[in-house]
């Protein structure tokens, strides 16, 4: 449905009952209702229940006949699955909702959170970079993250392989903050399952996607805007000239956040994006001191700060089951070396002329479930391009 920008700087009144939470979830999960449309409907109709009743008429006016909002049973099932996974649903306007996100143009009305909500009271810095990070890149990410965490900052990243994983692993003692591209119970890539479980135990993970949703290409830019939105600054450690990390940097600038970049050798393609950012005005970073010096002092946490917890549900959530993950290859989680080899195989078989994705998978002789996540990585890094009709081509 057509939507415009957030209609008000004041979020709607948060839900106060379980039925209200179900209605919010139904409205947001209804077909063609995104964040902007959610806020517009809430402003026009006053409540989620009234907006749901009006939705079929709104859809009909937009040319969509026989429109049915998200069923109540589906919303209640998502609530049950999220709570069974040990997660809480945060609604915009509630005490526990991240206040930093209210500054961005399209704050998510609902967030699933798993872990320590008190991390949201800390000033945060995002650390992002290449999935195929070099040895020096991962060492730099670990050093920066550990030092920033020791200075009282929450280090935010996206739970991807490479720089993200290094940043999270280095802050397990100080509290990592991960923003997930898929559902709060779906770990991607699967090789980070153990790391994700450690984050749930010692840090915090957030997701705006439905519980059980496997990440798709379009979810990553949406996740990136939350990474930058939660942070006072974004530090890019390694990034190619076309990469998701540069999307995060651009989004940070749009949101009024600071952007920092670690310089690299001109001959290293993984440093091209960082060098471009520095050329265009990003602050050069050699160590955590460079980041800390460019930010206002970190305020000491208040002892009287409100508890960031949701009201207890009517029934206690079930015990958390084992963490589920995105499909892995038949031989188990791919290692970094195998992933890099598969990247090379794919790029060697692609050129400027489009090739059908199913033909590529047949040529590789590998299961589709092991190839598809790697294709997503290469697409996000700007190394391959999807074309109409299920065709793929190499960008350079």
Beta strands, then each sheet from edge to edge (+ up, - down):
strand 1: 88-91
strand 2: 110-115
strand 3: 124-128
strand 4: 154-157
strand 5: 177-179
strand 6: 204-207
strand 7: 233-236
strand 8: 258-261
strand 9: 283-284
strand 10: 355-356
strand 11: 384-387
strand 12: 391-394
sheet 1: 1+ 2- 6+ 5+ 4+ 3+ 7+ 8+ 9+
sheet 2: 10+ 12- 11+
end
